[in-house]
Amino acid sequence: MGTLTIKVPDLGEGIAEVELVAWRVQPGDTVAEDQVLADVMTDKATVEIPSPVAGRVVALGGEVGQQIAVGAELIRIDVAGGGEAQEAVPAVSAVSAAAPAAAPAPAPAERARPSGGKPLASPAVRHRATVLGIDLRQVPGSSADGRILHEDLDAWLLRRPGPPAPDAARYAERHDEEAVPVTGVRRRIAQRMQDAMRRIPHFTYVEEVDVTELELLRARINERWGGERAHLTLLPLLVRAVVLAVPRFPQINARFDDEAGVLTRHGAVHVGIATQTAAGLMVPVLRHAEARDLWSSASEIARLADAARAGRATRDELSGSTLTVTSLGALGGIASTPIINAPEVAIVGVNRIVQRPVMLGGAVVARRMMNLSSSFDHRVVDGQLAAEFVQAVRASLECPALLFVE
């Protein structure tokens, strides 16, 4: 019997280390070829590490939550007839870490798990169960091999009894506390935000925009085309306004390598769409927005958002943006100070639309107003340039006919 040392594989994109998210096996376990041994996380996705051989687990190379360098030992397996000690780097498959937001659906017939058996579930299902406080050992799996699916979680939630009436303890003091490790996607977000704020001198420019005519146009377009075309939200219109402004301000649609001291201006406009998911903030990318009409942008933004929230977004769909748009929708507040999605140099933030009295032509009239809160990297974008860019975006939004004029 020989010992095979399995190393953390090179996952591309310059990734130097990964976070160990979950072990699927323990020392002493017997594993089959291609059985998943562990889940690790890069900046973009959770990756399953399969076993290249059958054998018995001898030792694990780290603890959950630990950062492990690419090429470092991940696990050791005794292989029957393997001879001398060997090393291997397995093939991998990527899955998103986000949890789905789909509505509960009837689950297939449930299959009993062997007594004492470890629950089988994908990383996305395990993450969702953790968020929801569900013990997977209590959930029957419905797939052929007993694996727990998202439908099984939905069915379990429907059967779980609701919380007791709160009146009895309404005024009782509480002294409980919970320590929640910041791991996985949440830790990656924290690291990226901290790094962006530490390395980039941000400045935020806030401007109000009268979107009365824009909202009337959007309503008429949706009424006219109904179900024939993609439903238009504000975002495709904002993206179009940004696309029209970018050729005049190439410094905005750029990525800055501060170590090399190089600013790369991009002709293509790849717009990152900041999207809130159950696992945290993700930024799927609307590629070549400059080559899309409103409906193409609308349908692709909807598809990307659904993929991110359901955990289906690929690594390519979550990377490569040249400028990011972020919106909190109806909860968008009056103003915000969005953090730049490094190595980009600008992010355009959308606040909520409110109807309020405005002086127009010497009279007080009701108008629909919205603030744009945009942040810029002051190392490469001056205040005047940023203001001129935002004013160009504002001009297109306040006179929406300009959105259709090259």
N, C-alpha and C positions, 0 to 999 in steps of 0.2 A: 504494500500500500504506500503510495507517494502522496506528498502534500502539495496542493496547488494553491499558490498565493494569487488572489484576484485583486487587481489594482483598480483605482478610480480611473475610468476612461477619459480620454480627451474629448470633450463635448463641443469643441469648436468655438468660434467667435472670441478667441483670446481668453477663455475662461481658465483661471488659474486654480480655483478651489470651488468646492461645492459644500452645501450644508446637508448633513445627514438628517433626513426628516423622519424616517421610520425603518426599523428592522422588520423583515418578514420572517426571519428564522432566528434561532438561538443555538448556542453551542450544544452539540449532541444531536441536533435534528438531522434527519436524512433528507437530502434534496435530490430532485430530478433535474436532468438537463433542461435548460430554458426556464426553470422555475425562478420567479422573482425573489431575489435575496434582500434587496433594500431599495428604498426610495431616497433619492438625493435631489436637491433643488439648486438650480442655477438662478441667474437674475431673471430669467424669463419663464421657466417652466419646471415642473417636477418630472424627474426622469427615473424610470424603473431600471434597475441593474439586474439582469438575469444571470443565472449560473451557466457557464459554458460546458459544465460536466455534471455527472451524477456523483454523489458521494456523501460524506458526513461532515457537518460543520465542526471545525476544531476551535476557531477563535474569531471574534469580531474585532474590527480595526478601529472602532470609535463608538461614541455615545450619541444618542439622539440630540440634535441641536448643535453638535460639534462641526466646525469647519475643517474639511479634509482636502489636502492639496491633490490636484490631478497627478496621477502616477504613484500616489501613496497607497499603502496596503489598505484594502477595504475589508477583506475576509479571507480566511484560510479554510480549505476543504481537503479532507483525506479522500483520495481517489483510489479505488481498488485497482491493483495492477498498474498503478501510475509510475512506479519506479522512483527516481530521484525527485527532489523538490523542484517544482516548476512555477512559472509565473504566467499570468494571463490577464488580458484586458478584454472584458466581454463587450458584445454589441449591446446597444441600449435602445429604448423606445421612450419618447417624450409624451407626457400627458399634462394638461394644464392643472393647476392647483386650485382653481376656483370652484365653488359649489354651484350647482344649477339653481335657477330660480323658477323652474317650471311648476305649474300647478299640479297638485296631487292627481295621480291617475290610478285606476284599479291595478293591483299587483297581480302578476302571474301566480300560479299555484306554488305555495311555499314548500320547500324541502327541508326536512329536519337535518341539523348538523350533528355529526357524531358527538357523543357525550364527551365533554372536555376538549373538543376540537377548537382550534383558534379560528375566529371568524375570518372569512375570506372576503376582501373588499378592495376596490381600487383606491389609490391615494385620494382622489376627489371625494369618494364616498366617506372615507375615514375622516377627512378634514371636515366635511359637512356634519358628520355625526358629532365630532368634537365641538363644533360651533353650537350645535343644537343641544348638547349635553346628553347625547344618546349613548348608552352602553351597547356596543355592537354584539356583545354576547347574548343580549336579550332579544335580538332581531333575527328572525328566521330568514334565510336567503332563498330566493326563488329561482336562481339560475340552475342549470343542470348539475353543476358541481357544488351547489350550495352557496355560491358567492352572493353577497348582499349587494343589491342594486339600489339606485336612487328611489325606484318605485317602492322598494321594501321599507325604506325610511319614511316615505310618504304614508304608506299604509300603517306603519307603527305609530306615527304621530296622530293619525286619526283615531286609533284605538286607545291611545294613552289617556288616562283620566285627567281632567283639567285640574288646575290648582284649587285649593280650598278657598272658600269665601274669605276675603281679607278683613272683614269687620272685626273679628275676634282679636286680631293682633294689630289693629289699625294704629294704635298709639304706643305700641310696645317699643322699647329701645332696641336698637340693633347694634351688636358688637362684632358681627362676623366680617371677615375680610378674605379676599382670595388673591393669591399670587399667581398671575398668568404669565408664563414664559413667552417672550416675544420671539417667535420662531417662524420659519417658513416664509411665506409671501410677506407677512407683516414685518418681519425683521429686514427683509430685502428693501421694502419700502422705507423703513426707518433709516437704513444705511444710506440709501440713495438721496433721501431728503436732507439728511445731515450733511452728506458730502457736498450736495448742491449749495446749501446755505453757507457752508464753510469756505468753499472755493470760489463761489460766484458773488461778486458785489451786485446784489439786486437793487433795482429801483422800480417802483410801481407808478404807473400813470393811469389815472381814472378820468374817464370822460363820459358824460351822459349823452344818450342818443334818443332821438324821437323816432320810435318805431311804429307810429300810428299807421302810416301808409304801408309799411312793410307787412304789418299784421293783417291789414285789410286785403292786401294782395295775396298773402299766404292763404287766408280763409277762402278767397274766391278761387284760387287755383285748386285747392283741395275739394271744394264744392263742385268745380267744373269737371275734374278728372275722376273724382270718386275712387272706385276700386281699380280703375284702369292703370293707374300709375302709383308709384310709391308715395305714401303720405309725407307731405313736407312739414318738418318741424323747423325751428329757427336755425338749427345748426347748419344744414346745407346752404342756407342763405348767407350765414356768417362766413362759412368756408369760401363761398363764391366771392364775397367782398374781400376776403384776405387774398385770394388768388389774384384778383384784379389789382390789388395794391402792391403785391410783391415785386413785379418787374421794375417798379420805380424805387424800390427799397431793397435791393438784393442783400444788403447787410443783415436784414431781418431773417431771411430764409437761409440760415446758415448753421454750421456746427463748428465749435471752437475747440481745437486741441491745445489746451493751455500748456501742456508739457513741451510740445513741439513748437508752440508759438505760431500756429497756422490756423487761419480762418478759412473754411471751405464754403463758398457760396454755391448754392444748388439751384439749377434751373428747374428741376422737378420740384413740385410742392407735395411732399408727403406729410399729411396732417395727422398728428397724433390726437386721438379723441379720448381724453381722460374719462374713464368709465369706472363707476363704483361697483364692486362685486362683493359677494359674501366673504371672499378671501382678502379683500382689500382693493386698493386703487390699481387699476391696470390701464395701459395706454395702447389699445390697438391702433393700427395705422391705416388711414385712408390714403392709398397710394395714387400718385399722379392725379391729384385733385384738379390740376390745371387742365386736364384732358377730359373732365367729366362735366355733364350737364347737371342741373339741379336734381333730377330724378335718379340719375346714376349715383350721385353722391348720397342722396337720401337712402336708397336701398342698401348701398354698401355700408353706410354708417349703422343702419339698423342691424344688418347681418353681423358686423364686427362686434357690436355691443351684445347681441344675443350670444355669440360664440364666447365672448369673454365671461359673461355671467353664467353660462352653462358649463364652463370649463373645457371648451373645445378649441379655443384660440391656439394657433400654432406659434412656434417661436418666431417664424418669419412675420406673422401678423402682429407681433408685439415688439417689433424692432424696426429701426431705420427711419423714424420720423425726422423731419427737418424743422418743424414748428408745431406747437401743440395748442389745442383749444380745450378749455375746461369750462364746465357749466354745472351749477348746482340746481338748475331748473327753477321750479317754484320756490325752493328753499334758498335761493341764491343771495339773499341779503341785499344790502344797499351797496356795499363795496367789499372787495377782498384783496388779498395780496398773494396771488398764486406763486408757487415756487417753480422755477424754470426746470424743465426736464432735460438735464445735462446729457450730452454736450451741446444741446441747442442753445440759442441766445435769446429766445423770446417765447412768451406764452400769453395767449389772449384769453382772458376770463370773462364770462358772461354772468351778470347778476339778474335777478328776477325783474320781470316787467310789471310796472305799477301804473295805474291810471291816476293822474293828479292834475290840478289846475296849472296852466302855463300861459304866460303872456304871449299872444301871437297876433301880430297886426294891430296892436293897440287894444286888444280885447282879451279877456280871460276865457280860455277854452280848455276843455278836457282833452288831454293827450296821453298816449301810452308811452311811458318813458322807461329807459333801461340804461344801466351803467355798464361800460366796458372797463374792466380792471385788468390791465396788462402789465406784465413784468418783463424787464430786459436786463441783459448782462452789460453792466456799465463799462466793462473793459473794452468792449468792441462796439457798443451802441451808445451814441451820445443822446442826451435828453431831447435835443431838437429833432433829431432823426426819428426817435421813438414817437414824439408828439405828432410829427408830420405823417408817420405811418398810421397811427390811430385815427387821425383826422381824415385820411383817405378812406379808411374802412368805414368811418362814420358817414362820410358823404355818400357812399354807395348804399348804405342801409337806410338813410333818411330820404334818398331819392331812388327807390328800388328799380326804376326803369334803367338806371345805370348798370345794374347787374346783368342786363341782357345786351349791353353795348360794349364792344371791344374797344 
